[in-house]
């Protein structure tokens, strides 16, 4: 304590009550051989107290402190309040005894009313037990890396797969964000957003074979590069990121709350197009040019992965909160197939389109698609 005589130390046992600016009230009570500051939830002839450290509720009546143990709540309440009163409250509310702040608060108020007494409820203290829901729009910027595990033929009668290198692309995830503040420092967040990635000019080799049509296969076979190259891809996905978060600072009054989060990711691949090209060289002195075709996904595919990262909330008002986050998302889309070639083509060669034959693509067979995404995002949520 600071005062005219300077700073003075006060023994903890002499501190009888603490009142916070936000309305919370703590009172000093002896539990066993120790003094503890208990949160005052309801004050009256029956007072409801809570130990923030042990997460145990107490009823104070007639200068006695009675514990409500979580495992014995159904036996403790009839002893504390009387069997008839607890039964009467059950008939009124149709709710059986629960170890919850809301139930115990209502039961304590009911007991005080039955004794013709008043109750004072400390709402700010009760708010720590409420599940706060916040919702708002989300926008981000993602740096994506994609690789494929494709069919490379058979070895000893079994299919062998070859993993390609990772290729980079960027995206702008757009969607919604929902936050549930369960406890003081623990919550759950759900992000639902649409993500579209596109990469071009990547030139992955050995992803298929080109059959040169007749008569070019006899007259000018050396002008063709029969190795089918993947030159681009496009994916449209819907992501659902669920994560548990833990606030890193302990000050409840601080408007700035950094936290860490981690959890599972489920993504639906709605669209997936693979762009492949075959090389054509008019003469040895000219540059290699390409004729491209696109193939499309035969059905929706699903990814189950993980997301984790760091973020921070900043409360602008009591209801509006700004959020900034940086997270990693990763997983695998298993057993995809692009069995249908789209009618669109791109011909950068001097040869007409009819001069190119069948594309025997490795993506016709089952393959896996890897996703690695590092993204930064921001959202503005409103407390419901």
C-alpha positions, 0 to 999 in steps of 0.5 A, a space after each residue: 500500500 502506498 500512502 503519505 508514510 510511503 509504501 507499507 506491507 500488509 499481511 495477506 491475512 489482514 486483507 479482508 476484501 478486494 474490489 476490482 474496477 470491473 466490479 469483481 469482488 474477492 473476500 478472504 476466507 480460511 480454507 483448511 490451514 490457509 487463507 484464500 481469496 474467493 470470488 464472491 458471486 452471490 451475497 445474501 443469507 446464503 452466499 455463493 463463493 468460488 475459488 479460481 485456483 481450485 475451481 471449487 464452489 462454496 456456500 457461506 451461511 451462518 458464518 460457516 463455509 460449506 464446500 460443494 465438491 464436483 463429485 458429490 454435488 448431488 449429496 452436498 446440496 440437500 445437506 446445505 440447503 435442505 432436501 425439501 428446498 432442493 426438491 422444490 427448486 427441481 419442481 420449479 425449474 425441472 433441472 437436476 443438481 448440476 455443478 455449474 455456476 448458473 445452476 448454483 447461482 439460481 439455487 442460492 437466490 431461490 434459497 434466499 428468497 425462500 428465507 425472505 432474504 435478498 440476494 445481490 448478484 455480482 454479474 461481472 464475477 458471473 461473466 467469467 462462466 459465460 460462453 461468449 460468442 463472437 462472429 465476423 468476416 475474415 480476410 487473409 493472404 496465404 503463401 501456398 506450397 503444393 506437391 503431388 504424389 503421382 503414379 510412376 508405373 509398376 515395380 515388381 507388380 506393385 504401383 510405385 509413386 513418385 513425389 514431385 517437388 513443392 511449387 509455390 502460389 499465393 491466395 486470398 482466403 475469404 470467409 467467416 470467423 467464430 470465437 467462443 470464449 469458454 473460460 478466462 484464458 481458454 476458448 475455441 475458434 472456427 474459421 470457415 473460408 474459401 481459398 483459391 490457389 493458382 500456379 503457372 509455369 512450373 514445368 514438372 517433368 515426367 508426369 505423363 506421355 504424349 502419343 505423336 499422331 500419324 503421319 507426324 510420328 514418322 515424318 517429324 518425330 524429333 520435333 516432339 518432346 514426348 515427356 508430358 510436363 505439368 505446367 500449371 494447376 488451379 484448386 478451389 477449396 473450402 476450409 474449416 479450421 477448428 482450434 483451441 486457443 490459450 491466452 498468453 497474458 493473465 491480465 483480464 483487463 488488458 484489451 490486447 490479448 495474444 494467444 496460441 492456437 492449434 487444432 484440426 483442419 477439414 478442407 473440401 476440394 471443390 475444383 482442381 484443374 491440372 495444366 499439362 503441356 507437350 514440347 514442340 521445337 520447329 528446328 534445333 535453333 528455335 526455343 521449345 514451345 508448348 501445346 497445353 491441355 487442362 484436365 479436371 477433378 472427377 469428384 470432390 475430395 477431402 483433406 484432414 490436416 492441422 492448423 496452428 499458430 499465433 494470434 492476438 485480439 484487441 478489444 475496440 469496444 465491449 462488443 467489437 474485437 479486431 483479430 490478427 493471426 499468423 498460422 500454418 495449415 497442412 494436410 493431404 488430399 488422398 486418391 485424387 483423379 483428373 480423368 476428363 480433359 477440358 475443351 480449352 487448350 493453349 497452343 504456343 507452337 507453330 504446329 496446328 492443334 490437330 498435330 498433337 495426339 493423345 495425352 497419357 497423363 499420370 493424373 488419370 491414375 490415383 494420386 495424392 496432393 499435399 498442401 502447405 499454407 502459411 497465412 496471415 489474416 485479420 478479422 473484426 468480430 461482433 459479440 452476440 
